[in-house]
Amino acid sequence: MVRKKVYKKQHILAAAKDLLIEKGFSFITARNVADHMGISTQPIYLEFKNMEELKLTLLNTTYETLEKEFLLETKTSNNCANFGLNYIDLAKSNKKLYISLYIDRHSYGQELQQLLFDSFQKSILDDKNYATVSKEKLEKLHMKLWIVATGIASLSISGMLNQTEEQLITIFEAVEQNSGIR
């Protein structure tokens, strides 16, 4: 009896992540994932209800990895600066993934924004300066930091901007100070 190959969620997610990095979210279809794996689409639909579930699972598992590898790293005593530095490091270290997630147009912007805000909140949990700050004020601070970090990250990976870590820390500290929270 010939043994059948078994394709589990992790295999399908790995193939979908390859496509995400190389081609972007819009290229992740059942047919493209199946073609990338050299299989039919049947195993995909045995593991996932639909492509939306696959894409959301991919987004969440990818984000868990990014948190561990980049987003929650402590580089300085300033958590706002850490957020910006880590985001820029992510862009520089994983240029294609960064572009697929944050630059290319897709329908998962709200989910990404929430995941990034959740990471930001985790990174400042132990900071006494933010213990009594409302969620609304934290969201505004996060948005300001994210906008600045995205601009710097995009300019950095394009080769147009090359700031030192000290210069970046100064920029993120200024954003934090101008937020009126600290």
TIVEXMI-846934 format. One line per 3 residues: number of its first residue (from 1); their letters; for each residue x, y, z of N, C-alpha, C, O. Coordinates in steps of 0.1 Angstrom, whole numbers, plus 5000, padded with zeros to 4 digits. Atoms other than C-alpha are relative to their C-alpha. Layout:
BEGIN
NUM) a) X Y Z X Y Z X Y Z X Y Z ~ ...
REM end
This chain:
BEGIN
1) mvr) 5008 4988 5000 5000 5000 5000 5009 5012 5000 5018 5013 5008 ~ 4993 4988 5001 5013 5034 4990 4996 5010 5011 4984 5012 5013 ~ 5004 4991 4989 5015 5058 5019 4997 5014 4994 5004 5019 4986
4) kkv) 5004 4987 5004 4997 5091 5014 5008 5011 5007 5011 5009 5019 ~ 4993 4988 4993 5015 5124 5021 4989 5007 5008 4978 5008 5004 ~ 5009 4992 4992 4999 5143 5049 5005 5014 5001 5016 5017 5005
7) ykk) 4997 4986 4999 4998 5180 5048 4993 5007 5012 4981 5007 5011 ~ 5006 4994 4987 4992 5197 5082 5000 5015 4998 5006 5021 4989 ~ 5001 4986 5000 4984 5232 5090 5014 5007 4999 5015 5017 4992
10) qhi) 4987 4993 5000 5020 5241 5097 5007 5000 4986 5014 5009 4983 ~ 4994 5001 5013 5031 5229 5062 4993 5010 4991 4999 5017 4983 ~ 5008 4990 5008 5003 5250 5046 5004 5014 5003 5005 5022 4995
13) laa) 4997 4986 4995 5011 5280 5067 5014 5004 4995 5017 5015 4992 ~ 4986 4997 5005 5048 5277 5058 5000 5004 4985 5007 5013 4981 ~ 5001 4997 5014 5039 5277 5021 4994 5014 4998 4998 5022 4990
16) akd) 5007 4987 5001 5015 5306 5026 5010 5012 5004 5009 5023 4998 ~ 4990 4990 4996 5043 5325 5044 5010 5003 4989 5014 5015 4987 ~ 4990 4998 5012 5067 5320 5015 4993 5009 4990 5000 5018 4985
19) lli) 5007 4991 5010 5041 5335 4992 4998 5014 5005 4999 5023 4998 ~ 5002 4987 4994 5034 5363 5016 5013 5009 4998 5013 5020 4994 ~ 4987 4993 5001 5071 5372 5017 5004 5004 4985 5008 5015 4982
22) ekg) 4996 4998 5013 5077 5368 4980 4990 5008 4991 4994 5016 4982 ~ 5010 4994 5009 5044 5380 4965 4990 5009 5006 4984 5017 4999 ~ 5009 4991 4994 5023 5397 4991 4987 4992 5003 4984 4981 4998
25) fsf) 5013 5006 4996 4988 5389 5007 4991 4997 4988 4985 4987 4987 ~ 5009 5002 5011 4970 5393 4974 5003 4987 4992 4994 4982 4985 ~ 4997 5012 5008 4988 5363 4959 4997 4987 5008 4998 4977 5002
28) ita) 5004 5012 4992 4977 5340 4987 4986 4995 4997 4976 5000 5002 ~ 5012 5007 5004 4950 5319 4971 5002 4985 5002 5013 4981 5003 ~ 4999 5015 4999 4942 5282 4975 5008 4994 4989 5017 4986 4991
31) rnv) 4992 5006 5012 4955 5275 4940 5014 5004 5001 5023 4995 4999 ~ 4986 4996 5000 4987 5295 4945 5007 4992 5011 5019 4988 5009 ~ 4994 5008 4989 4994 5278 4979 5002 4986 4996 5013 4980 4998
34) adh) 5000 5014 5004 4986 5244 4965 5011 4998 4989 5019 4989 4990 ~ 4990 5001 5010 5008 5250 4934 5014 5002 5006 5023 4994 5002 ~ 4987 4999 4994 5037 5262 4956 5004 4988 5008 5016 4984 5008
37) mgi) 4997 5012 4993 5034 5230 4976 5000 4988 4991 5005 4977 4995 ~ 5000 5011 5010 5029 5208 4945 4989 4990 5004 4990 4978 5002 ~ 5011 5008 4996 4995 5195 4958 4987 5006 4994 4987 5016 4987
40) stq) 5013 4995 5003 4958 5199 4951 4996 5010 5011 5002 5011 5021 ~ 5005 4991 4989 4937 5224 4971 4993 4993 5011 4991 4999 5021 ~ 5008 5008 4990 4919 5196 4990 5007 5001 5014 5000 5003 5023
43) piy) 4994 4999 4986 4945 5195 5019 4998 5013 5007 4997 5014 5019 ~ 5002 4987 4994 4941 5232 5024 4987 5001 5006 4985 5006 5017 ~ 5013 4999 4995 4904 5230 5028 4996 4990 5010 4986 4991 5017
46) lef) 5002 5009 4989 4907 5200 5051 5005 5006 5013 5000 5003 5024 ~ 4994 4994 4989 4928 5221 5074 4994 5013 5004 4994 5017 5016 ~ 5006 4987 4998 4911 5255 5070 4986 5001 4994 4984 4995 4984
49) knm) 5014 4998 5005 4874 5264 5066 5000 5007 4987 4993 5003 4978 ~ 4999 4992 5012 4883 5289 5040 5013 5008 5000 5021 5007 5009 ~ 4987 4993 5001 4911 5312 5028 5001 5011 5010 5012 5015 5014
52) eel) 5000 4990 4990 4901 5339 5052 5006 4995 5013 5014 5001 5020 ~ 4995 5006 4988 4908 5316 5081 5015 4997 4999 5023 5000 5008 ~ 4986 5002 5003 4941 5306 5065 5008 5013 5002 5019 5013 5008
55) klt) 4993 4988 5000 4952 5342 5060 5001 5006 5015 5011 5012 5018 ~ 5000 4995 4986 4942 5353 5096 5009 4992 5009 5016 4997 5017 ~ 4991 5009 4993 4960 5323 5110 5014 5003 4997 5023 5004 5005
58) lln) 4987 4996 5005 4990 5332 5089 5005 5013 5006 5016 5015 5011 ~ 4997 4987 4994 4989 5368 5101 5003 4999 5015 5013 5004 5020 ~ 4998 5001 4985 4986 5358 5138 5013 4992 5003 5021 4996 5012
61) tty) 4988 5007 4997 5014 5332 5137 5012 5007 4995 5023 5007 5002 ~ 4988 4991 5004 5037 5355 5117 5003 5010 5011 5014 5013 5014 ~ 4998 4989 4990 5031 5382 5143 5005 4995 5013 5013 5002 5019
64) etl) 4994 5006 4988 5038 5359 5172 5015 4999 4998 5023 5002 5008 ~ 4986 5001 5003 5072 5352 5156 5007 5014 5000 5018 5016 5006 ~ 4995 4987 5001 5078 5389 5149 5001 5006 5014 5011 5013 5017
67) eke) 4999 4996 4986 5071 5397 5186 5012 4995 5007 5019 5002 5013 ~ 4988 5007 4993 5096 5372 5198 5013 5004 4995 5022 5006 5002 ~ 4987 4997 5007 5123 5381 5173 5003 5015 5000 5015 5019 5000
70) fll) 4998 4986 5002 5118 5419 5171 4993 5009 5010 4999 5017 5017 ~ 5008 4990 4994 5090 5438 5186 5000 5002 5015 4998 5013 5020 ~ 5000 4999 4985 5094 5431 5223 5014 5000 5005 5016 4999 5017
73) etk) 4986 5000 4996 5132 5434 5224 5002 5013 5008 4997 5024 5004 ~ 4996 4988 4992 5146 5458 5250 5014 5004 4997 5023 4997 4999 ~ 4987 4994 5004 5174 5480 5237 5004 5012 5008 5016 5014 5011
76) tsn) 4997 4988 4992 5171 5511 5258 4991 5000 5012 4982 4991 5013 ~ 5009 4999 4989 5154 5521 5290 4987 5007 4997 4978 5008 5005 ~ 5012 4993 5004 5128 5540 5270 4992 4991 4991 4996 4987 4980
79) nca) 5008 5009 5007 5100 5518 5258 4995 5005 4987 4993 4998 4977 ~ 5005 4994 5013 5088 5542 5231 5011 5000 4990 5009 4997 4978 ~ 4989 5001 5009 5123 5543 5216 5002 4986 4996 5005 4983 4985
82) nfg) 4999 5014 5004 5124 5505 5218 4990 4996 4989 4993 4989 4980 ~ 5011 5003 5010 5091 5503 5199 5005 5004 4986 5005 4997 4976 ~ 4996 4995 5013 5105 5525 5171 5013 4993 4995 5013 4989 4983
85) lny) 4988 5007 5004 5139 5509 5170 4997 4985 4995 5003 4981 4985 ~ 5004 5014 5004 5124 5474 5169 4993 4999 4987 4995 4990 4979 ~ 5008 4999 5013 5100 5483 5141 5010 5002 4989 5008 4996 4978
88) idl) 4990 4997 5010 5129 5497 5121 5009 4988 4997 5012 4985 4986 ~ 4992 5012 5002 5150 5466 5127 4992 4989 4993 4998 4982 4984 ~ 5009 5010 5007 5121 5444 5116 5001 5004 4985 5002 4995 4976
91) aks) 5000 4996 5014 5120 5464 5083 5013 4998 4993 5013 4993 4982 ~ 4987 5002 5006 5157 5463 5077 5004 4985 4999 5010 4981 4990 ~ 4997 5014 5000 5160 5426 5086 4992 4991 4992 4996 4980 4987
94) nkk) 5010 5008 5008 5129 5413 5068 4993 5009 4990 4981 5011 4991 ~ 5005 4990 5009 5125 5438 5040 4988 4996 4992 4978 5003 4992 ~ 5011 5005 5008 5102 5417 5018 4987 4998 5009 4976 5001 5005
97) lyi) 5011 5002 4991 5080 5407 5048 4994 5013 5004 4982 5015 5004 ~ 5005 4986 4996 5078 5443 5060 4992 5006 4989 4982 5012 4992 ~ 5007 4994 5011 5068 5455 5026 4986 4993 4998 4976 5000 4996
100) sly) 5013 5008 5002 5041 5427 5023 4990 5004 5011 4978 5005 5008 ~ 5009 4997 4989 5027 5436 5057 4996 5014 5001 4984 5017 5003 ~ 5003 4986 4996 5030 5473 5060 5000 5010 4988 4996 5022 4990
103) idr) 4999 4991 5011 5036 5488 5026 4990 4997 4989 4982 5005 4984 ~ 5009 5005 5011 5016 5467 5000 4986 5002 5005 4983 5001 5017 ~ 5014 4998 4998 4979 5473 4998 4994 4986 5002 4996 4977 4994
106) hsy) 5007 5012 4997 4958 5445 5014 4989 5003 5009 4987 5014 5014 ~ 5012 4998 4992 4927 5440 5035 5002 4997 5015 4992 4996 5022 ~ 4997 5003 4986 4944 5433 5068 5006 5011 5008 5013 5008 5018
109) gqe) 4994 4988 4993 4954 5468 5079 4995 5001 5014 5003 5004 5023 ~ 5006 4998 4986 4930 5469 5109 5006 4989 5009 5009 4992 5020 ~ 4995 5011 4992 4942 5435 5121 5015 5003 5004 5019 5001 5015
112) lqq) 4985 4996 4998 4979 5446 5117 5001 5011 5010 5010 5011 5019 ~ 5000 4989 4991 4972 5478 5135 4998 4996 5014 5004 5000 5024 ~ 5004 5005 4987 4956 5460 5164 5012 4991 5006 5015 4993 5018
115) llf) 4989 5009 4996 4984 5434 5166 5012 5009 5004 5019 5006 5015 ~ 4988 4991 4997 5011 5462 5166 4997 5007 5013 5006 5009 5021 ~ 5003 4993 4987 4992 5481 5193 5001 4991 5012 5006 4995 5022
118) dsf) 4999 5010 4989 4989 5450 5214 5015 4998 5004 5018 4997 5016 ~ 4986 5002 4997 5027 5445 5211 5005 5013 5007 5013 5011 5017 ~ 4996 4987 4993 5032 5482 5221 4996 5000 5014 5003 5003 5023
121) qks) 5005 5001 4987 5010 5477 5251 5008 4990 5009 5012 4993 5020 ~ 4992 5010 4993 5030 5446 5261 5013 5006 5004 5019 5003 5015 ~ 4987 4995 4998 5062 5465 5258 5001 5011 5011 5011 5014 5016
124) ild) 5000 4989 4989 5051 5493 5282 4993 4996 5012 4991 5004 5021 ~ 5007 5005 4988 5033 5471 5307 5006 5003 5013 5000 5008 5023 ~ 4993 4999 4987 5059 5474 5334 5005 5015 5002 5012 5017 5012
127) dkn) 4995 4987 4999 5067 5511 5328 4990 5008 5009 4978 5011 5005 ~ 5009 4992 4990 5053 5531 5358 4995 5013 4994 4985 5018 4998 ~ 5004 4988 5006 5051 5562 5336 4987 4999 4992 4980 5008 4990
130) yat) 5012 5002 5008 5022 5546 5317 4989 4992 5007 4979 4989 5002 ~ 5010 5008 4992 5004 5527 5345 4986 5006 5000 4976 4999 5001 ~ 5013 4993 4999 4976 5553 5347 4995 5007 4987 4985 5014 4987
133) vsk) 5003 4994 5012 4975 5564 5311 4988 4992 4993 4988 4980 4993 ~ 5012 5007 5006 4941 5557 5294 5004 4993 4987 5014 4997 4980 ~ 4998 5007 5013 4939 5534 5264 5000 5009 4988 5007 5007 4979
136) ekl) 5001 4990 5011 4929 5563 5242 5013 5007 4998 5017 5010 4987 ~ 4988 4993 5001 4960 5582 5250 5012 4991 4995 5020 4995 4988 ~ 4990 5010 5005 4982 5551 5245 4998 4998 4985 5008 4996 4978
139) ekl) 5003 5002 5014 4965 5546 5211 5005 5012 4992 5011 5010 4981 ~ 4995 4988 5007 4973 5582 5201 5016 5000 5000 5022 5003 4990 ~ 4986 5001 4999 5009 5578 5213 5006 4989 4990 5015 4992 4983
142) hmk) 4995 5011 5009 5013 5545 5195 4999 5004 4985 5008 5002 4977 ~ 5002 4996 5013 4999 5560 5163 5011 5010 4995 5016 5008 4984 ~ 4990 4990 5003 5023 5589 5164 5014 4993 4998 5021 4996 4989
145) lwi) 4987 5008 5001 5053 5565 5170 5000 4992 4988 5010 4991 4981 ~ 5001 5009 5012 5041 5542 5143 5002 5007 4987 5009 5003 4978 ~ 4999 4992 5012 5038 5569 5117 5015 5004 4998 5020 5003 4987
148) vat) 4986 4996 5001 5073 5582 5125 5009 4988 4997 5018 4989 4988 ~ 4992 5012 5003 5088 5547 5126 4998 4994 4986 5008 4990 4980 ~ 5003 5005 5014 5071 5537 5093 5008 5009 4990 5014 5004 4981
151) gia) 4992 4991 5009 5086 5568 5076 5014 4997 5000 5021 4996 4990 ~ 4986 5003 4999 5120 5561 5089 5004 4987 4995 5014 4985 4988 ~ 4998 5014 5005 5118 5524 5082 5000 5000 4985 5009 4994 4978
154) sls) 5001 5000 5015 5107 5530 5046 5011 5007 4994 5017 5002 4984 ~ 4989 4992 5005 5133 5556 5040 5014 4992 5002 5023 4993 4994 ~ 4988 5007 4997 5160 5534 5056 5002 4988 4990 5013 4986 4985
157) isg) 4999 5011 5009 5152 5503 5035 5002 5004 4986 5007 4996 4978 ~ 4998 4995 5013 5152 5524 5004 5014 5005 4998 5018 5009 4987 ~ 4986 4994 5001 5187 5537 5012 5000 5015 5000 5011 5020 4999
160) mln) 5000 4985 5000 5176 5573 5014 5003 5006 5014 5006 5018 5014 ~ 4998 4995 4986 5181 5576 5052 5008 4990 5008 5006 4978 5007 ~ 4992 5008 4992 5207 5563 5075 5003 5007 5013 5013 5014 5014
163) qte) 4999 4994 4987 5203 5574 5111 5007 4990 5010 5006 4978 5008 ~ 4994 5008 4990 5224 5562 5140 4989 4996 5011 4979 5002 5011 ~ 5010 5004 4990 5206 5544 5169 4998 5012 5010 4987 5014 5014
166) eql) 5002 4988 4991 5213 5575 5191 4991 5010 4994 4983 5016 5001 ~ 5008 4990 5007 5197 5598 5165 4985 4995 5000 4976 5003 5002 ~ 5013 5006 5000 5167 5574 5163 4993 5001 5014 4982 5005 5016
169) iti) 5005 4999 4986 5163 5573 5201 4996 5014 5003 4985 5016 5009 ~ 5004 4986 4998 5163 5611 5202 4987 5004 4993 4978 5011 4998 ~ 5012 4997 5008 5136 5612 5175 4988 4994 5008 4978 5001 5009
172) fea) 5012 5006 4993 5113 5587 5194 4998 5006 5014 4986 5007 5018 ~ 5002 4993 4987 5119 5604 5227 4993 5013 4998 4984 5017 5006 ~ 5007 4987 5003 5108 5637 5211 4985 4997 4997 4977 5005 5001
175) veq) 5014 5004 5003 5076 5620 5198 4993 4998 5013 4982 5002 5015 ~ 5006 5003 4987 5069 5607 5233 4998 5013 5008 4987 5015 5013 ~ 5001 4988 4992 5076 5641 5249 4989 5009 4994 4981 5015 5002
178) nsg) 5011 4991 5006 5053 5659 5224 4986 4994 5001 4976 5001 4998 ~ 5013 5006 4998 5025 5635 5231 4993 5005 5013 4981 5004 5014 ~ 5006 4995 4988 5020 5651 5265 4997 4990 5011 4991 4993 5021
181) ir) 5003 5010 4990 5019 5619 5284 5011 5000 5011 5008 4998 5023 ~ 4989 5000 4990 5053 5620 5301 5004 5013 5004 5014 5015 5012
REM end
